[in-house]
């Protein structure tokens, strides 16, 4: 009989010490002080449990897995302001009747009793991928969890899943969304390759001989889970790392340390840099790193140069020791100038080695014209510039002026989401094809002022798309709205909604104030009316009665599902185009669906949001 346990954890990293020598893994001093002996973790967590209930599990072993979960949960401080718990059993598909969610129970006692009431349904499949997918989409979705709180998933199954490719795909989707995976195998016949595919690395794999020995890892596992929430863990694919091994780079980092950044957010930017640099081969012959923090002036006391440190360990430690000086201004141009003149000057870099400048900032600089001028001087000198913007106080125009190319602009909603760009930033930094991206003429962005307003409608049919893609659509709209720092857009949507789902079929073009206000309006439904919805938009969407502005650019984003869905609406799209409406297709299935004259957005919801914003600024 084969079993394994998978623990998924976002923004986490587990130490190797525990695996090598479990007996030496002591409870951290931070937990020892003033702690209840029955509780080893008081960190905030969102915990989702995915429980295998397939027929291959004897009832006696199923009961041992229930007891294991109860003993494990007893070691956490469970409550609405600490650890919250959800569960979804599965076998052939998920068994939602036995599920509960993060907000269902608010006390440890209630959660443990609810776990104990779960019955063994003994289904005839082991659809592990479906369980992981449900946990990711419906229990630990970003719309349901507390902002900034790590998400933990616990998946129990009796060995290899029926559909290994689906399990692997869903585990990767969980990791890519910021969830880090741990796998615990039970029994001698467990397939370690499946455990590794789920966990993503050997650090996350644990193995015990039988169900009776699960109790021996309960406390250790709880401590690992708790401790690992303190250090970000980002999974980068092996092919990216191999590309980084081939590169010699001179990397200069310009780091915003202005007072607009909270102390806790500044620490997140430091963790982000450490996680990014962790993926690179740093030594005197490969990648060398320099950094200059800045605010009103450059903060040379916290800086170091390319030849200051020659090992990755020393660079990461030095980054971790940078303090937040909280200067009163954001003079980004001074940081870029210092990097160009002092740190990446031709006299100090290795001949023929690519130079990269990375600017991280949370706001528009006090002198944006000087920032643009200094960034251009850096690019003209041969430095490949990247810009990372955080929050709504930084505009895409400023980020573009720094990077000089949309492909090297990254914009996230908040510091917690910096981890989402680690992979793409590493890929770009390790790319061999800088010449093609720097030699082409950049597209000038539209000025971010009210002379170029945009009236944008999102058109989608929840009844056709289903709950999962409707949630995806919600994430897309939220991402787009959050990136509109200058409030150029009036945003509306047209969708089909019918009883018993609430109430309206969209809302008029109205200026929004927060992304949350928009996403609260979105709900799933059950019938396809997409062609009629597009016709409705063409006939009456952009009218003064619905809030449209006569001087605004008219944009429609159609959320579809695959090639068939696109073919269904091609005639209606032509009507929109004939009325001067710019149309974009958002296809979460990534099917490659196209309509002539229409841009099909690529990637996940965040990537499609970024591409749309960049297109609108051209």
C-alpha positions in Angstrom: 0.0 0.0 0.0 1.4 3.4 -1.0 0.6 6.7 0.6 2.1 10.1 0.5 1.4 13.5 2.1 2.0 16.7 0.3 2.3 20.0 2.1 2.1 23.2 -0.1 3.4 26.4 1.3 3.6 29.8 -0.3 6.4 32.2 0.5 8.3 29.5 2.4 11.6 27.6 2.5 12.5 24.6 4.6 15.9 23.9 6.0 17.9 20.9 5.0 19.1 20.3 8.6 15.9 18.7 9.7 15.9 16.1 6.9 19.5 15.2 7.5 19.2 14.9 11.3 15.6 15.1 12.5 16.7 14.6 16.1 18.8 17.7 16.0 16.0 19.9 14.8 15.3 22.0 17.9 12.2 24.1 18.4 13.3 27.7 17.5 13.9 30.1 20.4 11.3 32.4 19.0 8.7 29.7 19.6 10.2 28.6 23.0 9.6 31.9 24.6 6.2 32.2 26.4 4.7 29.4 24.4 2.0 26.9 25.3 3.7 23.5 25.3 0.8 22.1 23.2 1.3 24.8 20.4 4.5 25.1 18.3 3.2 27.6 15.8 1.6 31.0 16.3 2.2 32.4 12.8 -0.7 33.5 10.6 -1.4 30.8 8.0 -4.1 29.8 5.5 -4.2 26.0 5.5 -6.0 23.9 2.9 -6.2 20.1 3.3 -6.7 17.8 0.3 -7.7 14.4 1.6 -7.6 11.2 -0.5 -10.7 9.1 0.1 -10.2 6.5 -2.7 -11.1 2.8 -2.4 -7.5 1.6 -2.3 -7.2 3.0 1.2 -8.3 0.5 3.9 -10.7 2.1 6.5 -8.2 1.5 9.3 -5.5 3.5 7.4 -7.9 6.2 6.5 -8.7 6.6 10.2 -5.0 6.9 10.9 -4.7 9.7 8.4 -7.6 11.5 10.2 -5.8 11.0 13.5 -2.6 12.3 12.0 -4.3 15.5 10.8 -6.0 16.1 14.1 -2.7 15.7 16.0 -0.9 18.0 13.5 -3.6 20.7 13.8 -3.4 20.6 17.6 0.1 22.1 17.3 -1.2 25.3 15.6 -2.9 28.3 17.0 -6.1 28.1 15.1 -8.5 31.1 14.9 -9.8 33.8 12.6 -6.8 36.0 13.3 -4.1 33.2 13.3 -4.3 29.9 11.4 -7.4 29.2 9.3 -8.2 25.7 7.9 -10.1 24.3 5.0 -10.5 20.8 3.7 -11.6 19.1 0.4 -11.7 15.2 0.3 -11.4 13.6 -3.2 -11.3 10.3 -5.0 -12.9 10.3 -8.5 -13.0 14.1 -8.6 -13.6 16.2 -5.4 -16.2 15.4 -2.8 -17.5 18.8 -2.0 -20.3 17.6 0.4 -17.5 16.8 2.9 -15.6 20.0 2.4 -15.3 23.1 4.6 -13.6 26.4 4.0 -11.3 28.9 5.7 -14.2 30.8 7.3 -16.4 27.8 8.2 -14.9 27.3 11.6 -13.0 29.8 13.9 -11.8 27.6 16.7 -9.3 24.7 16.9 -11.9 22.5 18.7 -14.5 23.0 15.9 -11.9 22.3 13.1 -10.7 19.1 14.8 -14.3 17.8 15.4 -15.1 18.6 11.7 -12.1 16.6 10.6 -13.2 13.7 12.7 -16.6 13.6 11.1 -15.3 13.0 7.6 -16.4 9.6 6.3 -14.4 7.4 3.9 -16.3 7.5 0.6 -14.0 4.9 -1.1 -14.2 6.3 -4.7 -12.7 4.3 -7.5 -10.1 6.8 -8.6 -7.1 8.8 -7.1 -7.5 12.2 -8.8 -4.8 14.0 -6.9 -4.6 16.7 -9.5 -8.2 17.6 -9.1 -7.8 17.9 -5.3 -4.8 20.2 -5.7 -6.7 22.3 -8.3 -9.7 22.7 -6.1 -7.5 23.8 -3.2 -5.7 26.3 -5.3 -8.7 27.8 -7.0 -11.5 27.7 -4.4 -10.0 27.4 -1.0 -6.7 29.3 -1.2 -7.6 31.7 -4.0 -6.2 35.2 -3.5 -9.7 36.6 -3.3 -10.4 34.4 -0.2 -7.2 34.6 1.8 -5.9 37.4 4.0 -3.5 39.6 2.1 0.1 38.8 2.9 -0.7 35.7 4.9 1.2 32.5 3.7 -0.9 29.8 2.2 -0.4 26.2 3.2 -1.9 23.1 1.5 -1.9 19.6 2.9 -2.5 16.9 0.3 -2.9 13.2 1.4 -3.1 10.4 -1.2 -2.4 6.7 -1.4 0.4 6.7 -3.9 0.6 7.4 -7.6 -2.4 9.3 -9.1 -4.4 8.0 -12.0 -3.3 10.9 -14.2 0.3 11.8 -13.3 0.5 14.5 -16.0 -2.5 16.3 -14.5 -1.1 16.0 -11.0 2.2 17.4 -12.2 0.6 20.2 -14.1 -1.6 21.2 -11.1 1.3 21.0 -8.7 3.3 23.2 -10.9 0.4 25.7 -11.2 0.3 25.7 -7.4 4.0 26.4 -7.1 3.8 29.1 -9.9 1.1 30.8 -8.0 3.4 31.2 -5.0 2.6 27.9 -3.2 5.6 25.9 -2.2 5.1 22.1 -2.1 6.2 19.6 0.4 5.6 15.8 -0.1 5.6 13.2 2.7 5.5 9.6 1.4 4.1 6.7 3.5 5.1 3.1 2.7 7.9 1.3 1.0 6.3 1.3 -2.5 5.9 5.0 -2.8 7.0 6.5 -6.2 9.6 9.1 -5.2 9.5 10.6 -8.7 5.8 11.6 -8.2 6.7 13.0 -4.8 9.4 15.0 -6.4 7.2 16.2 -9.2 4.7 17.5 -6.7 7.2 19.0 -4.3 9.3 20.6 -7.0 12.6 19.8 -5.1 14.1 17.3 -2.8 13.9 19.7 0.1 10.1 19.3 0.2 10.1 15.4 0.2 9.7 13.4 3.4 9.2 9.6 3.7 8.0 7.3 6.5 7.6 3.5 6.3 4.0 3.1 7.4 1.0 4.9 8.8 1.9 4.2 12.4 5.1 6.2 11.9 3.2 9.3 10.8 2.9 10.2 14.5 6.7 10.4 14.7 6.9 13.4 12.3 3.8 15.3 13.6 5.7 17.8 15.7 8.7 18.1 13.4 6.4 18.8 10.5 4.5 21.5 12.3 7.8 23.2 13.3 9.1 23.0 9.7 5.8 24.4 8.4 5.9 27.3 10.9 9.5 28.1 10.5 9.4 27.9 6.7 6.9 30.8 6.5 9.6 33.2 7.5 11.8 32.9 4.5 10.6 33.2 0.9 11.1 30.2 -1.4 10.9 30.6 -5.1 11.0 27.7 -7.6 12.9 28.4 -10.8 13.0 25.7 -13.5 16.3 23.9 -14.1 16.6 25.2 -17.7 16.6 28.8 -16.5 19.3 28.0 -13.9 21.4 26.3 -16.5 21.1 29.4 -18.7 22.3 31.5 -15.7 25.3 29.2 -15.3 26.4 30.2 -18.8 26.2 33.9 -18.3 28.8 36.5 -17.3 27.0 39.6 -16.1 27.7 42.9 -14.3 24.6 43.6 -12.3 23.9 47.0 -10.7 20.8 47.3 -8.5 19.2 50.7 -7.7 17.0 50.2 -4.6 14.3 52.7 -3.4 14.7 53.5 0.3 12.3 56.4 0.5 9.9 57.0 3.4 6.8 56.0 1.3 7.9 52.4 1.8 6.9 50.8 5.0 9.6 49.1 7.0 7.9 45.7 6.5 7.6 46.3 2.8 11.2 47.3 2.5 12.2 44.0 4.1 10.0 42.2 1.5 12.0 44.0 -1.2 15.2 42.7 0.4 13.8 39.2 0.5 12.8 39.5 -3.1 16.4 40.5 -4.1 17.9 37.7 -2.1 15.5 35.2 -3.8 16.3 36.6 -7.2 20.0 36.5 -6.7 19.8 33.0 -5.2 19.1 31.8 -8.8 22.3 33.3 -10.3 25.8 32.0 -10.3 27.6 34.7 -8.4 31.4 34.7 -8.3 34.3 36.8 -9.7 34.2 35.0 -13.1 30.4 34.8 -13.6 27.9 37.3 -12.3 29.1 40.2 -10.1 26.7 42.4 -8.2 26.7 46.0 -7.0 23.9 47.9 -5.2 23.1 51.5 -4.4 20.1 52.3 -2.2 18.7 55.8 -2.6 16.0 58.2 -1.4 16.7 62.0 -1.4 20.3 61.2 -2.1 22.3 58.0 -2.7 23.0 56.1 0.5 26.6 55.0 -0.1 27.0 53.7 3.5 24.6 50.8 2.5 26.1 50.3 -1.0 28.7 47.9 -2.3 30.5 47.5 -5.6 31.1 44.8 -8.2 34.4 43.8 -6.6 33.4 44.1 -2.9 32.1 40.5 -2.6 33.1 37.5 -4.7 30.7 34.8 -3.4 27.0 34.4 -3.5 26.8 33.9 0.3 28.6 37.2 1.0 26.4 39.1 -1.5 23.2 37.7 0.0 24.4 38.5 3.5 25.3 42.0 2.5 21.9 42.5 0.9 20.2 41.3 4.1 22.2 43.8 6.2 20.9 46.9 4.3 18.9 49.1 6.6 15.9 51.2 5.6 17.0 54.9 5.8 13.5 56.3 4.9 14.6 59.4 3.1 12.0 62.2 2.4 12.2 62.1 -1.4 12.4 59.6 -4.3 15.3 60.9 -6.5 15.6 57.8 -8.7 17.8 59.7 -11.1 20.6 60.0 -8.5 20.6 56.2 -8.0 20.7 55.5 -11.7 23.5 58.1 -12.2 25.6 56.7 -9.4 25.2 53.2 -10.8 26.2 54.3 -14.3 29.1 56.5 -13.3 30.6 54.6 -10.3 29.4 51.0 -10.3 28.9 50.0 -14.0 31.4 52.4 -15.6 33.5 50.9 -18.4 36.6 51.4 -16.4 35.5 48.9 -13.7 33.5 46.3 -15.6 35.0 43.3 -17.4 35.5 44.0 -21.2 32.7 42.5 -23.3 30.6 41.4 -20.4 26.9 42.4 -20.5 25.9 45.1 -18.0 22.4 45.1 -16.4 20.8 47.8 -14.3 17.8 46.9 -12.1 15.7 49.7 -10.6 13.2 48.8 -7.9 10.8 51.6 -6.8 7.4 52.2 -5.3 6.6 55.7 -6.7 7.1 58.3 -9.3 10.3 60.1 -8.8 10.4 63.7 -7.6 12.1 64.7 -10.9 10.8 62.3 -13.5 12.4 64.2 -16.4 15.8 63.8 -14.8 15.0 60.1 -14.1 14.2 59.5 -17.8 17.3 61.4 -18.9 19.6 59.5 -16.6 18.1 56.2 -17.6 18.6 57.0 -21.3 22.2 57.9 -20.6 22.6 54.5 -18.9 21.0 52.7 -21.9 23.1 54.7 -24.4 26.2 53.7 -22.5 25.3 50.0 -23.1 23.6 49.2 -19.8 20.5 47.0 -20.3 17.9 48.5 -18.0 15.1 46.7 -16.1 12.4 48.5 -14.0 10.3 46.9 -11.2 7.4 49.0 -10.0 5.4 48.2 -6.8 1.9 49.6 -6.1 -0.3 52.2 -7.7 1.9 55.2 -7.0 4.3 54.3 -9.8 3.2 54.8 -13.4 3.9 52.6 -16.4 5.2 55.7 -18.2 8.0 56.1 -15.6 8.8 52.5 -15.6 9.0 52.5 -19.4 11.2 55.6 -19.3 13.6 53.7 -17.1 13.7 50.4 -19.0 13.3 51.8 -22.5 11.3 48.7 -23.6 8.0 47.3 -22.4 9.5 43.8 -22.3 11.8 44.9 -19.4 9.1 46.5 -17.3 7.6 44.6 -14.4 4.7 46.1 -12.3 3.1 44.4 -9.3 0.3 45.5 -7.1 2.1 45.3 -3.8 5.3 44.0 -2.2 3.7 40.6 -1.4 3.4 40.0 -5.1 7.1 40.6 -5.9 7.6 36.8 -5.8 5.4 36.4 -8.8 8.0 38.0 -11.1 11.0 36.1 -9.9 10.8 33.5 -12.7 10.3 36.0 -15.6 12.9 38.4 -14.3 15.4 35.6 -14.0 14.6 34.4 -17.5 15.2 37.9 -18.9 18.4 38.5 -17.0 19.8 35.2 -18.2 18.7 35.7 -21.8 21.3 35.6 -24.5 19.2 37.8 -26.8 19.8 41.3 -25.3 20.9 42.8 -28.6 17.6 42.2 -30.3 15.7 43.8 -27.4 17.9 46.8 -27.0 18.5 47.6 -30.7 14.9 48.0 -31.8 13.2 51.4 -31.6 11.1 51.4 -28.4 7.4 52.4 -28.7 6.7 55.6 -27.0 3.9 55.3 -24.4 0.8 57.4 -24.5 1.1 60.3 -22.1 -0.6 59.4 -18.8 -3.0 62.3 -18.6 -6.7 63.0 -19.1 -6.2 63.9 -22.8 -6.1 60.1 -23.5 -8.9 58.5 -21.4 -10.0 55.0 -22.0 -13.5 53.5 -21.7 -13.0 49.8 -21.3 -15.6 47.0 -21.2 -15.0 43.4 -20.2 -17.5 41.0 -21.8 -17.8 37.4 -20.6 -20.4 34.7 -20.0 -20.0 33.0 -16.6 -22.6 30.5 -17.7 -20.3 29.4 -20.5 -17.0 29.8 -18.8 -17.8 28.2 -15.6 -16.8 29.0 -12.0 -13.0 28.4 -12.5 -12.5 30.7 -15.5 -14.9 33.3 -14.0 -12.5 33.5 -11.0 -9.7 33.8 -13.5 -11.5 36.7 -15.2 -11.9 38.3 -11.8 -8.2 38.1 -11.3 -7.6 39.6 -14.7 -9.9 42.6 -14.2 -8.4 43.2 -10.7 -4.9 43.2 -12.1 -5.7 45.6 -14.9 -7.5 48.0 -12.6 -4.6 47.9 -10.1 -2.1 48.9 -12.8 -4.1 52.0 -13.9 -2.2 54.2 -11.4 -3.4 57.4 -13.2 -7.1 56.4 -13.3 -7.3 56.9 -17.1 -9.9 54.1 -17.4 -13.6 54.0 -16.8 -14.3 50.3 -16.4 -17.5 48.4 -16.9 -18.5 44.8 -17.7 -21.3 43.0 -19.5 -22.0 39.4 -18.4 -25.0 37.1 -18.2 -26.3 36.4 -14.7 -29.5 34.5 -13.9 -31.2 33.2 -10.7 -30.3 31.9 -8.3 -27.0 33.8 -8.7 -27.0 37.5 -7.7 -28.5 40.0 -9.3 -27.2 42.3 -12.1 -25.9 41.7 -15.6 -23.1 44.1 -15.4 -22.7 47.8 -14.5 -22.4 51.0 -16.4 -19.2 52.8 -17.1 -18.4 54.4 -13.8 -15.1 55.5 -12.4 -13.9 52.9 -9.9 -12.0 53.7 -6.7 -10.7 50.2 -5.8 -10.2 46.9 -7.5 -12.2 45.3 -4.7 -15.3 47.3 -5.7 -15.1 45.9 -9.2 -14.4 42.3 -8.3 -17.2 42.2 -5.8 -19.6 42.5 -8.7 -18.3 39.4 -10.4 -20.2 36.1 -9.9 -20.6 32.8 -11.9 -23.6 31.5 -13.7 -24.8 28.7 -15.9 -25.8 29.5 -19.6 -24.0 30.9 -22.7 -25.0 34.2 -24.1 -21.7 35.6 -25.2 -22.7 36.6 -28.8 -25.7 38.4 -27.5 -23.6 40.2 -24.8 -21.2 41.4 -27.5 -24.1 42.6 -29.6 -25.5 44.5 -26.6 -22.1 46.2 -26.1 -22.0 47.2 -29.8 -25.5 48.6 -29.7 -25.5 50.5 -26.5 -22.4 50.1 -24.4 -20.5 53.2 -25.3 -23.3 55.8 -24.9 -23.6 58.8 -22.7 -26.4 57.1 -20.8 -23.9 54.4 -19.8 -21.2 56.9 -18.8 -19.1 56.8 -21.9 -17.0 59.9 -22.7 -17.0 61.4 -26.2 -13.2 61.8 -26.3 -12.3 58.4 -24.8 -10.6 55.6 -26.6 -13.1 52.7 -26.8 -11.8 49.3 -25.8 -13.4 45.9 -25.3 -11.9 42.8 -23.7 -13.6 39.5 -24.6 -13.0 36.6 -22.3 -13.3 33.4 -24.3 -12.5 29.7 -23.9 -10.7 28.2 -26.9 -10.9 28.3 -30.6 -14.6 27.3 -30.7 -15.6 30.1 -28.5 -13.8 32.6 -30.7 -15.5 31.3 -33.9 -18.8 31.8 -32.2 -18.3 35.5 -31.8 -16.3 36.5 -34.9 -19.2 38.2 -36.6 -20.1 40.3 -33.5 -16.4 41.3 -33.1 -16.5 42.7 -36.7 -19.4 44.9 -35.6 -17.3 46.3 -32.7 -14.4 47.0 -35.0 -16.6 48.7 -37.5 -17.6 51.1 -34.7 -14.0 52.0 -34.0 -13.8 49.8 -30.9 -10.4 48.3 -30.2 -10.9 44.6 -29.3 -8.7 42.3 -27.2 -9.2 38.6 -26.6 -8.4 37.1 -23.2 -8.2 33.3 -23.4 -7.2 31.5 -20.2 -7.0 28.2 -22.0 -4.0 29.5 -24.1 -5.4 27.8 -27.2 -4.0 30.3 -29.7 -7.4 31.4 -30.7 -7.3 34.4 -33.1 -9.5 36.9 -35.0 -8.1 39.1 -37.7 -7.3 42.6 -36.4 -7.7 41.5 -32.8 -4.8 41.1 -30.3 -5.0 37.8 -28.3 -3.3 38.4 -24.9 -0.8 35.8 -23.8 0.1 34.1 -20.5 -1.7 34.0 -17.2 -4.1 36.7 -15.8 -1.3 38.9 -14.5 0.8 38.6 -17.7 -2.3 39.3 -19.9 -3.1 42.4 -17.7 0.4 43.7 -18.2 0.3 43.1 -21.9 -3.1 44.9 -22.2 -1.8 47.9 -20.2 1.3 48.1 -22.4 -0.8 48.0 -25.6 -3.1 50.8 -24.3 -0.1 53.0 -23.6 1.3 52.6 -27.0 
